[in-house]
């Protein structure tokens, strides 16, 4: 699985996705944009090295020739968590100007699952059109909306459930995730 982290608030979603994927035995390839690194510094105590160590393979955004930029490199899909509007727009309109957006473009062209945890509110018409464009290409726009029906005991439970739902979309099972009716 490819995990992209862009510069929107909510880096906890990408971090938790890496943790849960590792726990599920899924190999991860990580690319973090420069803005994503800024968000990491604002929102966490992790260093860039700490974040990189959470993935099996890590790439710099400038590594356009990396394995994940090729359709012949097989993956189970890609999760962008969080996904900024800038990254959403680049993906929607085929602007593969960095490895994250190029990998997402390849994911779409190879008809693999792409899940974008878009972090923005309120939305403009331009944002909505970009979401429609990605959806029409086969991507899944999944804003991280909390499930309060779970009566969570804290933010961690909300994050876990949201990330678990995103991983479900990539066919990665998170056994301890609470599910409706179970």
Contact map, one row per residue, 1 for C-alpha under 8 A:
11100000000000000000000001111000000000000000000000000000000000000000000000111110000000000000000000000000000000000000000000000000000000000000000000000000000000000000000000000000000000
11110000000000000000000000011110000000000000000000000000000000000001000000111110000000000000000000000000000000000000000000000000000000000000000000000000000000000000000000000000000000
11111000000001001100000000011110000000000000000000000000000000000000000000000111100000000000000000000000000000000000000000000000000000000000000000000000000000000000000000000000000000
01111100000001000000000000000111100000000000000000000000000000000000000000000111110000000000000000010000000000000000000000000000000000000000000000000000000000000000000000000000000000
00111110001001000000000000000111100100000000000000000000000000000000000000000001111000000000000000000000000000000000000000000000000000000000000000000000000000000000000000000000000000
00011111000000000000000000000001111100000000000000000000000000000000000000000001111100100000000000000000000000000000000000000000000000000000000000000000000000000000000000000000000000
00001111100000000000000000000000111111100000000000000000000000000000000000000000011100000000000000000000000000000000000000000000000000000000000000000000000000000000000000000000000000
00000111111000000000000000000000001100100000000000000000000000000000000000000000011110000000000000000000000000000000001100000000000000000000000000000000000000000000000000000000000000
00000011111000000000000000000000000000100010000000000000000000000000000000000000010000000000000000000000000000000000001000000000000000000000000000000000000000000000000000000000000000
00000001111111000000000000000000000000000010000000000000000000000000000000000000110000000000000000000000000000000000001000000000000000000000000000000000000000000000000000000000000000
00001001111111100000000000000000000100110010000000000000000000000000000000000000110000000000000000000000000000000000000000000000000000000000000000000000000000000000000000000000000000
00000000011111110000000000000000000000000000000000000000000000000000000000000000000000000000000000000000000000000000000000000000000000000000000000000000000000100000000000000000000000
00000000011111111000000000000000000000000000000000000000000000000000000000000000110000000000000000000000000000000000000000000000000000000000000000000000000000100010000000000000000000
00111000011111111100000000000000000000000000000000000000000000000000000000000001110000000000000000000000000000000000000000000000000000000000000000000000000000000000000000000000000000
00000000001111111110000000000000000000000000000000100100000000000000000000000000000000000000000000000000000000000000000000000000000000000000000000000000000000000000000000000000000000
00000000000111111111000000000000000000000000000000000000000000000000000000000000000000000000000000000000000000000000000000000000000000000000000000000000000000110010000000000000000000
00100000000011111111100000000000000000000000000000000000000000000000000000000000000000000000000000000000000000000000000000000000000000000000000000000000000000000011001000000000000000
00100000000001111111110000010000000000000000000000000110000000000000000000000000000000000000000000000000000000000000000000000000000000000000000000000000000000000000000000000000000000
00000000000000111111111000000000000000000000000000000100000000000000000000000000000000000000000000000000000000000000000000000000000000000000000000000000000000000000000000000000000000
00000000000000011111111100000000000000000000000000000000000000000000000000000000000000000000000000000000000000000000000000000000000000000000000000000000000000000001000000000100000000
00000000000000001111111111110000000000000000000000000000000000000000000000000000000000000000000000000000000000000000000000000000000000000000000000000000000000000000001000010000000000
00000000000000000111111111110000000000000000000000000010000000000000000000000000000000000000000000000000000000000000000000000000000000000000000000000000000000000000000000000000000000
00000000000000000011111111000000000000000000000000000000000000000000000000000000000000000000000000000000000000000000000000000000000000000000000000000000000000000000000000000000000000
00000000000000000001111111000000000000000000000000000000000000000000000000000000000000000000000000000000000000000000000000000000000000000000000000000000000000000000000000011100000000
00000000000000000000111111100000000000000000000000000000000000000000000000000000000000000000000000000000000000000000000000000000000000000000000000000000000000000000000000000000000000
10000000000000000000111111110000000000000000000000000000000000000000000000000000000000000000000000000000000000000000000000000000000000000000000000000000000000000000000000010000000000
10000000000000000000110011111000000000000000000000000011000000000000000000000000000000000000000000000000000000000000000000000000000000000000000000000000000000000000000000000000000000
11100000000000000100110001111100000000000000000000000011100000000000000000000000000000000000000000000000000000000000000000000000000000000000000000000000000000000000000000000000000000
11100000000000000000000000111110000000000000000000000011111000000001000000000000000000000000000000000000000000000000000000000000000000000000000000000000000000000000000000000000000000
01111000000000000000000000011111000000000000000000010011111000000000000000000000000000000000000000000000000000000000000000000000000000000000000000000000000000000000000000000000000000
01111000000000000000000000001111100000000000000000000000011110000000000000000000000000000000000000110000000000000000000000000000000000000000000000000000000000000000000000000000000000
00011100000000000000000000000111110110000000000000000000001110000000000000000000000000000000000000010000000000000000000000000000000000000000000000000000000000000000000000000000000000
00011110000000000000000000000011111110000000000000000000000110000000000000000000000000000000000000010000000000000000000000000000000000000000000000000000000000000000000000000000000000
00000110000000000000000000000001111111000000000000000000000010000000000000000000000000000000000000000000000000000000000000000000000000000000000000000000000000000000000000000000000000
00000111000000000000000000000000111111100000000000000000000000000000000000000000000000000000000000000000000000000000000000000000000000000000000000000000000000000000000000000000000000
00001111001000000000000000000001111111110000000000000000000000000000000000000000000000000000000000000000000000000000000000000000000000000000000000000000000000000000000000000000000000
00000010000000000000000000000001111111111000000100000000000000000000000000000000000000000000000000000000000000000000000000000000000000000000000000000000000000000000000000000000000000
00000010000000000000000000000000011111111100000000000000000000000000000000000000000000000000000000000000000000000000000000000000000000000000000000000000000000000000000000000000000000
00000011101000000000000000000000001111111110000000000000000000000000000000000000000000000000000000000000000000000000000000000000000000000000000000000000000000000000000000000000000000
00000000001000000000000000000000000111111111111100000000000000000000000000000000000000000000000000000000000000000000000000000000000000000000000000000000000000000000000000000000000000
00000000000000000000000000000000000011111111111000000000000000000000000000000000000000000000000000000000000000000000000000000000000000000000000000000000000000000000000000000000000000
00000000000000000000000000000000000001111111000000000000000000000000000000000000000000000000000000000000000000000000000000000000000000000000000000000000000000000000000000000000000000
00000000111000000000000000000000000000111111100000000000000000000000000000000000000000000000000000000000000000000000000000000000000000000000000000000000000000000000000000000000000000
00000000000000000000000000000000000000011111110000000000000000000000000000000000000000000000000000000000000000000000000000000000000000000000000000000000000000000000000000000000000000
00000000000000000000000000000000000000011011111000000000000000000000000000000000000000000000000000000000000000000000000000000000000000000000000000000000000000000000000000000000000000
00000000000000000000000000000000000000011001111111100000000000000000000000000000000000000000000000000000000000000000000000000000000000000000000000000000000000000000000000000000000000
00000000000000000000000000000000000000011000111111100000000000000000000000000000000000000000000000000000000000000000000000000000000000000000000000000000000000000000000000000000000000
00000000000000000000000000000000000010010000011111110000000000000000000000000000000000000000000000000000000000000000000000000000000000000000000000000000000000000000000000000000000000
00000000000000000000000000000000000000000000011111111000000000000000000000000000000000000000000000000000000000000000000000000000000000000000000000000000000000000000000000000000000000
00000000000000000000000000000000000000000000011111111100000000000000000000000000000000000000000000000000000000000000000000000000000000000000000000000000000000000000000000000000000000
00000000000000100000000000000000000000000000011111111110000000000000000000000000000000000000000000000000000000000000000000000000000000000000000000000000000000000000000000000000000000
00000000000000000000000000000100000000000000000111111110110000000000000000000000000000000000000000000000000000000000000000000000000000000000000000000000000000000000000000000000000000
00000000000000000000000000000000000000000000000011111111000000000000000000000000000000000000000000000000000000000000000000000000000000000000000000000000000000000000000000000000000000
00000000000000100110000000000000000000000000000001111111000000000000000000000000000000000000000000000000000000000000000000000000000000000000000000000000000000000000000000000000000000
00000000000000000100010000111100000000000000000000111111110000000000000000000000000000000000000000000000000000000000000000000000000000000000000000000000000000000000000000000000000000
00000000000000000000000000111100000000000000000000001111110000000000000000000000000000000000000000000000000000000000000000000000000000000000000000000000000000000000000000000000000000
00000000000000000000000000011100000000000000000000010011111000000000000000000000000000000000000000000000000000000000000000000000000000000000000000000000000000000000000000000000000000
00000000000000000000000000001110000000000000000000010011111100000000000000000000000000000000000000000000000000000000000000000000000000000000000000000000000000000000000000000000000000
00000000000000000000000000001111000000000000000000000000111110100100000000000000000000000000000000000000000000000000000000000000000000000000000000000000000000000000000000000000000000
00000000000000000000000000000011100000000000000000000000011111100000000000000000000000000000000000100000000000000000000000000000000000000000000000000000000000000000000000000000000000
00000000000000000000000000000011110000000000000000000000001111110000000000000000000000000000000001110000000000000000000000000000000000000000000000000000000000000000000000000000000000
00000000000000000000000000000000000000000000000000000000000111110000000000000000000000000000000001100000000000000000000000000000000000000000000000000000000000000000000000000000000000
00000000000000000000000000000000000000000000000000000000001111111100000000000000000000000000000001100000000000000000000000000000000000000000000000000000000000000000000000000000000000
00000000000000000000000000000000000000000000000000000000000011111100100000000000000000000000000001100100000000000000000000000000000000000000000000000000000000000000000000000000000000
00000000000000000000000000000000000000000000000000000000000000111110110000000000000000000000000000000000000000000000000000000000000000000000000000000000000000000000000000000000000000
00000000000000000000000000000000000000000000000000000000001000111111110000000000000000000000000000100000000000000000000000000000000000000000000000000000000000000000000000000000000000
00000000000000000000000000000000000000000000000000000000000000001111110010000000000000000000000000000000000000000000000000000000000000000000000000000000000000000000000000000000000000
01000000000000000000000000001000000000000000000000000000000000000111111010000000000000000000000000100010000000000000000000000000000000000000000000000000000000000000000000000000000000
00000000000000000000000000000000000000000000000000000000000000011111111010000000000000000000000000100110010000000000000000000000000000000000000000000000000000000000000000000000000000
00000000000000000000000000000000000000000000000000000000000000001111111110000000000000000000000000000010010000000000000000000000000000000000000000000000000000000000000000000000000000
00000000000000000000000000000000000000000000000000000000000000000001111111000000000000000000000000000000011011000000000000000000000000000000000000000000000000000000000000000000000000
00000000000000000000000000000000000000000000000000000000000000000000011111000000000000000000000000000000000000000000000000000000000000000000000000000000000000000000000000000000000000
00000000000000000000000000000000000000000000000000000000000000000011111111100000000000000000000000000000000000000000000000000000000000000000000000000000000000000000000000000000000000
00000000000000000000000000000000000000000000000000000000000000000000001111110000000000000000000000000000000000000000000000000000000000000000000000000000000000000000000000000000000000
11000000000000000000000000000000000000000000000000000000000000000000000011111100000000000000000000000000000000010000000000000000000000000000000000000000000000000000000000000000000000
11000000000000000000000000000000000000000000000000000000000000000000000001111100000000000000000000000000000000011000000000000000000000000000000000000000000000000000000001000000000000
11000000000000000000000000000000000000000000000000000000000000000000000000111110000000000000000000000000001000011100000000000000000000000000000000000000000000000000000001000000000000
11110000000000000000000000000000000000000000000000000000000000000000000000111111000000000000000000000001001000011110000000000000000000000000000000000000000000000000000001000000000000
11110000000000000000000000000000000000000000000000000000000000000000000000001111100000000000000000000000000000000111100000000000000000000000000000000000000000000000010000000000000000
00111100000001000000000000000000000000000000000000000000000000000000000000000111111000000000000000000000000000000111100000000000000000000000000000000000000000000000000000000000000000
00111100011011000000000000000000000000000000000000000000000000000000000000000011111000000000000000000000000000000001110000000000000000000000000000000000000000000000000000000000000000
00011111111011000000000000000000000000000000000000000000000000000000000000000001111100000000000000000000000000000001111000000000000000000000000000000000000000000000000000000000000000
00001111000000000000000000000000000000000000000000000000000000000000000000000001111110110000000000000000000000000001111000000000000000000000000000000000000000000000000000000000000000
00000111000000000000000000000000000000000000000000000000000000000000000000000000011111110000000000000000000000000000011100000000000000000000000000000000000000000000000000000000000000
00000001000000000000000000000000000000000000000000000000000000000000000000000000001111111000000000000000000000000000011100000010000000000000000000000000000000000000000000000000000000
00000000000000000000000000000000000000000000000000000000000000000000000000000000000111111100000000000000000000000000000000000000000000000000000000000000000000000000000000000000000000
00000100000000000000000000000000000000000000000000000000000000000000000000000000001111111110000000001000000000000000000000000000000000000000000000000000000000000000000000000000000000
00000000000000000000000000000000000000000000000000000000000000000000000000000000001111111111000000000000000000000001010000000000011001000000000000000000000000000000000000000000000000
00000000000000000000000000000000000000000000000000000000000000000000000000000000000011111111100000000000000000000000000000000010010000000000000000000000000000000000000000000000000000
00000000000000000000000000000000000000000000000000000000000000000000000000000000000001111111111110001000000000000000000000000000000000000000000000000000000000000000000000000000000000
00000000000000000000000000000000000000000000000000000000000000000000000000000000000000111111111100001101100000000000000000000000000001000000000000000000000000000000000000000000000000
00000000000000000000000000000000000000000000000000000000000000000000000000000000000000011111111000000000000000000000000000000000011011000000000000000000000000000000000000000000000000
00000000000000000000000000000000000000000000000000000000000000000000000000000000000000001111111000000000000000000000000000000000010010000000000000000000000000000000000000000000000000
00000000000000000000000000000000000000000000000000000000000000000000000000000000000000000111111100000000100000000000000000000000000000000000000000000000000000000000000000000000000000
00000000000000000000000000000000000000000000000000000000000000000000000000000000000000000111111110001100000000000000000000000000000000000000000000000000000000000000000000000000000000
00000000000000000000000000000000000000000000000000000000000000000000000000000000000000000110011111111110100000000000000000000000000000000000000000000000000000000000000000000000000000
00000000000000000000000000000000000000000000000000000000000000000000000000000000000000000100001111101100000000000000000000000000000000000000000000000000000000000000000000000000000000
00000000000000000000000000000000000000000000000000000000000011110000000000000000000000000000000111111100000000000000000000000000000000000000000000000000000000000000000000000000000000
00000000000000000000000000000010000000000000000000000000000111110101100000000000000000000000000111111110000000000000000000000000000000000000000000000000000000000000000000000000000000
00010000000000000000000000000011100000000000000000000000000010000000000000000000000000000000000101111111000000000000000000000000000000000000000000000000000000000000000000000000000000
00000000000000000000000000000000000000000000000000000000000000000000000000000000000000100110001111111111100000000000000000000000000000000000000000000000000000000000000000000000000000
00000000000000000000000000000000000000000000000000000000000000010000100000000000000000000010001111111111110000000000000000000000000000000000000000000000000000000000000000000000000000
00000000000000000000000000000000000000000000000000000000000000000001110000000000000000000000000100111111111000000000000000000000000000000000000000000000000000000000000000000000000000
00000000000000000000000000000000000000000000000000000000000000000000000000000100000000000010000000011111111100000100000000000000000000000000000000000000000000000000000000000000000000
00000000000000000000000000000000000000000000000000000000000000000000000000000000000000000010010100001111111110000000000000000000000000000000000000000000000000000000000000000000000000
00000000000000000000000000000000000000000000000000000000000000000000111000000000000000000000000000000111111111000000000000000000000000000000000000000000000000000000000000000000000000
00000000000000000000000000000000000000000000000000000000000000000000001000001100000000000000000000000011111111111100000000000000000000000000000000000000000000000000000000000000000000
00000000000000000000000000000000000000000000000000000000000000000000000000000000000000000000000000000001111111111100000000000000000000001110000000000000000000000000000000000000000000
00000000000000000000000000000000000000000000000000000000000000000000001000000000000000000000000000000000111111110000000000000000000000000000000000000000000000000000000000000000000000
00000000000000000000000000000000000000000000000000000000000000000000001000000000000000000000000000000000011111110000000000000000000000000000000000000000000000000000000000000000000000
00000000000000000000000000000000000000000000000000000000000000000000000000000000000000000000000000000000001111111000000000000000000000000100000000000000000000000000000000000000000000
00000000000000000000000000000000000000000000000000000000000000000000000000111100000000000000000000000000001111111100000000000000000000000000000000000000000000000000000000000000000000
00000000000000000000000000000000000000000000000000000000000000000000000000011100000000000000000000000000001100111110000000000000000000000111000000000000000000000000000011000000000000
00000000000000000000000000000000000000000000000000000000000000000000000000001111000000000000000000000001001100011111000000000000000000000111000000000000000000000000000000000000000000
00000000000000000000000000000000000000000000000000000000000000000000000000000111000000000000000000000000000000001111100000000000000000000011110000000000000000000000010011000000000000
00000000000000000000000000000000000000000000000000000000000000000000000000000011111000010000000000000000000000000111110000000000000000000011111000000000000000000000000000000000000000
00000000000000000000000000000000000000000000000000000000000000000000000000000011111000000000000000000000000000000011111000000000000000000000111100000000000000000000000000000000000000
00000000000000000000000000000000000000000000000000000000000000000000000000000000111110010000000000000000000000000001111100000000000000000000111100000000000000000000000000000000000000
00000001110000000000000000000000000000000000000000000000000000000000000000000000011110000000000000000000000000000000111110000000000000000000001100000000000000000000000000000000000000
00000001000000000000000000000000000000000000000000000000000000000000000000000000000110000000000000000000000000000000011111100000000000000000000000000000000000000000000000000000000000
00000000000000000000000000000000000000000000000000000000000000000000000000000000000000000000000000000000000000000000001111100000000000000000000000000000000000000000000000000000000000
00000000000000000000000000000000000000000000000000000000000000000000000000000000000000000000000000000000000000000000000111110000000000000000000000000000000000000000000000000000000000
00000000000000000000000000000000000000000000000000000000000000000000000000000000000000000000000000000000000000000000000111111111000000000000000000000000000000000000000000000000000000
00000000000000000000000000000000000000000000000000000000000000000000000000000000000000000000000000000000000000000000000001111111000000000000000000000000000000000000000000000000000000
00000000000000000000000000000000000000000000000000000000000000000000000000000000000000000000000000000000000000000000000000111111100000000000000000000000000000000000000000000000000000
00000000000000000000000000000000000000000000000000000000000000000000000000000000000000000000000000000000000000000000000000111111110000000000000000000000000000000000000000000000000000
00000000000000000000000000000000000000000000000000000000000000000000000000000000000010001000000000000000000000000000000000111111111000000000000000000000000000000000000000000000000000
00000000000000000000000000000000000000000000000000000000000000000000000000000000000000000000000000000000000000000000000000111111111100000000000000000000000000000000000000000000000000
00000000000000000000000000000000000000000000000000000000000000000000000000000000000000000000000000000000000000000000000000001111111110000000000000000000000000000000000000000000000000
00000000000000000000000000000000000000000000000000000000000000000000000000000000000000011001100000000000000000000000000000000111111111000000000000000000000000000000000000000000000000
00000000000000000000000000000000000000000000000000000000000000000000000000000000000000010001000000000000000000000000000000000011111111100000100000000000000000000000000000000000000000
00000000000000000000000000000000000000000000000000000000000000000000000000000000000000000000000000000000000000000000000000000001111111110000000000000000000000000000000000000000000000
00000000000000000000000000000000000000000000000000000000000000000000000000000000000000000001100000000000000000000000000000000000111111111000000000000000000000000000000000000000000000
00000000000000000000000000000000000000000000000000000000000000000000000000000000000000010011000000000000000000000000000000000000011111111111100000000000000000000000000000000000000000
00000000000000000000000000000000000000000000000000000000000000000000000000000000000000000000000000000000000000000000000000000000001111111111100000000000000000000000000000000000000000
00000000000000000000000000000000000000000000000000000000000000000000000000000000000000000000000000000000000000000000000000000000000111111110000000000000000000000000000000000000000000
00000000000000000000000000000000000000000000000000000000000000000000000000000000000000000000000000000000000100000000000000000000000011111110000000000000000000000000000000000000000000
00000000000000000000000000000000000000000000000000000000000000000000000000000000000000000000000000000000000100101100000000000000000001111111000000000000000000000000000000000000000000
00000000000000000000000000000000000000000000000000000000000000000000000000000000000000000000000000000000000100001111000000000000000001111111100000000000000000000000000000000000000000
00000000000000000000000000000000000000000000000000000000000000000000000000000000000000000000000000000000000000001111000000000000000001100111110000000000000000000000000000000000000000
00000000000000000000000000000000000000000000000000000000000000000000000000000000000000000000000000000000000000000011110000000000001001100011111000000000000000000000000000000000000000
00000000000000000000000000000000000000000000000000000000000000000000000000000000000000000000000000000000000000000011110000000000000000000001111100000000000000000000010000000000000000
00000000000000000000000000000000000000000000000000000000000000000000000000000000000000000000000000000000000000000001111000000000000000000000111110000000000000000000000000000000000000
00000000000000000000000000000000000000000000000000000000000000000000000000000000000000000000000000000000000000000000111000000000000000000000011111000000000000000100000000000000000000
00000000000000000000000000000000000000000000000000000000000000000000000000000000000000000000000000000000000000000000000000000000000000000000001111100000000000000100000000000000000000
00000000000000000000000000000000000000000000000000000000000000000000000000000000000000000000000000000000000000000000000000000000000000000000000111110000000001101100000000000000000000
00000000000000000000000000000000000000000000000000000000000000000000000000000000000000000000000000000000000000000000000000000000000000000000000011111100000001001100000000000000000000
00000000000000000000000000000000000000000000000000000000000000000000000000000000000000000000000000000000000000000000000000000000000000000000000001111111000001000000000000000000000000
00000000000000000000000000000000000000000000000000000000000000000000000000000000000000000000000000000000000000000000000000000000000000000000000000111111000000000000000000000000000000
00000000000000000000000000000000000000000000000000000000000000000000000000000000000000000000000000000000000000000000000000000000000000000000000000111111000000000000000000000000010000
00000000000000000000000000000000000000000000000000000000000000000000000000000000000000000000000000000000000000000000000000000000000000000000000000011111100000000000000000000000000000
00000000000000000000000000000000000000000000000000000000000000000000000000000000000000000000000000000000000000000000000000000000000000000000000000011111111011000000000000000000000000
00000000000000000000000000000000000000000000000000000000000000000000000000000000000000000000000000000000000000000000000000000000000000000000000000000011111010000000000000000000000000
00000000000000000000000000000000000000000000000000000000000000000000000000000000000000000000000000000000000000000000000000000000000000000000000000000001111111000000000000000000000000
00000000000000000000000000000000000000000000000000000000000000000000000000000000000000000000000000000000000000000000000000000000000000000000000000000001111111100000000000000000000000
00000000000000000000000000000000000000000000000000000000000000000000000000000000000000000000000000000000000000000000000000000000000000000000000000000000011111110000000000000000000000
00000000000000000000000000000000000000000000000000000000000000000000000000000000000000000000000000000000000000000000000000000000000000000000000000000001111111111000000000000000000000
00000000000000000000000000000000000000000000000000000000000000000000000000000000000000000000000000000000000000000000000000000000000000000000000001110001011111111100000000000000000000
00000000000110010000000000000000000000000000000000000000000000000000000000000000000000000000000000000000000000000000000000000000000000000000000001000000001111111110000000000000000000
00000000000000010000000000000000000000000000000000000000000000000000000000000000000000000000000000000000000000000000000000000000000000000000000000000000000111111111000000000000100000
00000000000000000000000000000000000000000000000000000000000000000000000000000000000000000000000000000000000000000000000000000000000000000000000001100000000011111111100000000000110000
00000000000000000000000000000000000000000000000000000000000000000000000000000000000000000000000000000000000000000000000000000000000000000000000111100000000001111111110000000000000000
00000000000010011000000000000000000000000000000000000000000000000000000000000000000000000000000000000000000000000000000000000000000000000000000000000000000000111111111000000000000000
00000000000000001001000000000000000000000000000000000000000000000000000000000000000000000000000000000000000000000000000000000000000000000000000000000000000000011111111100001100100000
00000000000000000000000000000000000000000000000000000000000000000000000000000000000000000000000000000000000000000000000000000000000000000000000000000000000000001111111110000000000000
00000000000000000000000000000000000000000000000000000000000000000000000000000010000000000000000000000000000000000010000000000000000000000000010000000000000000000111111111000000000000
00000000000000001000100000000000000000000000000000000000000000000000000000000000000000000000000000000000000000000000000000000000000000000000000000000000000000000011111111111100000000
00000000000000000000000000000000000000000000000000000000000000000000000000000000000000000000000000000000000000000000000000000000000000000000000000000000000000000001111111111100000000
00000000000000000000000000000000000000000000000000000000000000000000000000000000000000000000000000000000000000001010000000000000000000000000000000000000000000000000111111110000000000
00000000000000000000000000000000000000000000000000000000000000000000000000011100000000000000000000000000000000001010000000000000000000000000000000000000000000000000011111110000000000
00000000000000000000000000000000000000000000000000000000000000000000000000000000000000000000000000000000000000000000000000000000000000000000000000000000000000000000001111111000000000
00000000000000000000100101000000000000000000000000000000000000000000000000000000000000000000000000000000000000000000000000000000000000000000000000000000000000000000001111111100000000
00000000000000000000000100000000000000000000000000000000000000000000000000000000000000000000000000000000000000000000000000000000000000000000000000000000000000000001001100111110000000
00000000000000000001000100000000000000000000000000000000000000000000000000000000000000000000000000000000000000000000000000000000000000000000000000000000000000000001001100011111100000
00000000000000000000000000000000000000000000000000000000000000000000000000000000000000000000000000000000000000000000000000000000000000000000000000000000000000000000000000001111100000
00000000000000000000000000000000000000000000000000000000000000000000000000000000000000000000000000000000000000000000000000000000000000000000000000000000000000000000000000000111110000
00000000000000000000000000000000000000000000000000000000000000000000000000000000000000000000000000000000000000000000000000000000000000000000000000000000000000011001000000000111111000
00000000000000000000000000000000000000000000000000000000000000000000000000000000000000000000000000000000000000000000000000000000000000000000000000000100000000001000000000000001111101
00000000000000000000000000000000000000000000000000000000000000000000000000000000000000000000000000000000000000000000000000000000000000000000000000000000000000000000000000000000111111
00000000000000000000000000000000000000000000000000000000000000000000000000000000000000000000000000000000000000000000000000000000000000000000000000000000000000000000000000000000011111
00000000000000000000000000000000000000000000000000000000000000000000000000000000000000000000000000000000000000000000000000000000000000000000000000000000000000000000000000000000001111
00000000000000000000000000000000000000000000000000000000000000000000000000000000000000000000000000000000000000000000000000000000000000000000000000000000000000000000000000000000011111
